[in-house]
Amino acid sequence: MLNWWLPENVATFGDEIDWLFHLIYWITGITFLLVAVTFLAFLFIYRDRPGRRARYTHGSTPLEIAWTVAPTLILVVLTFLSLPAWSRIKMSMPQTDFVVQVRAKQFNWEFTYPGADGKFGTPDDKTFLDEMHVPTDKPVRINLGARDVIHSFFVPQFRFKQDAVPGREIAAWFEVKKPGKYEAPCAELCGFGHSGMKAWVFAHSGADYDQWAAENLKGDAAPAAAESKPADAKPTTTEEKAKR
Ligand SMILES: [Cu+2]
C-alpha cells in the first residue's frame, strides 16, 4: 500500500527490508497520530476558563510504567522480527565469484574489477570512475573502502546502504533482479562536494553483461591496462573510452 513512495525494489532481499520499513512506519505513524490528537484534545479540554483553578500533580505511577513498558515491548518485538533479515543480509555472504572493489573518495566512486586473471592488485585490474556494471540474477560482492573520510554507498532501488570507512574494508552484497541504470548517491555528508558525489550502477542481464565485460575487462581492452601500476592507474569511464 505504501509502495508508491519508495523507489522500485529490484533487489532479491528488498521485500524483507520494505516489510520492516512499512511495519515501523505504521507503528510510528499511529503513535504520532495518537499523541497529536491527545495533545490537541488536552489543549482544548484543559484550557483556561473563569473560575477554574490549576491543579498540581506529580504524575501517575501506573501511567509511567505503562508508557515505559509498551515502547520497550515494541522495540524488543521489532528486534526479533528484524533478526532474520539482518542475519541473512548483513551477517552472511552468499557464494559468488563476482567481486568488485569499491573505493570512495572526495568526491567520486572508484570501481575496480580484477581483470582477466581474476586477482586484485595486478596490472590488469580495471578501474572505472562513478560507473559500475553488474550482472542481474547473481550475487554481487563488493569490498568497500574509503580513501579519505567516511562515505556511504547507497543504491535506493537495491535497498542497499553501507558506510565506507577509511582504514577498513567492508564486505557486502546484493543481487539485482531487473536490468537497468540505478543511481548510487553518497549517503554520508563528506565535504563540500558531497551533494554531487554519485555513481551509476548498470545492471545487465547475463548476455549483455558478458558483452560489456568482453569489451571492457579483458586483456588490453581497457586503457587502464597500458598504465604502469594499478595504484596509479587513471580511472576511466566507458563513455570516455568510447570517445577515444
Ligand atoms: Cu561521500
Residues whose N, C-alpha, C, O or C-beta is under 5 A from the ligand:
A	BS01	CU	I150 H151 S152 C186 E188 C190 M197
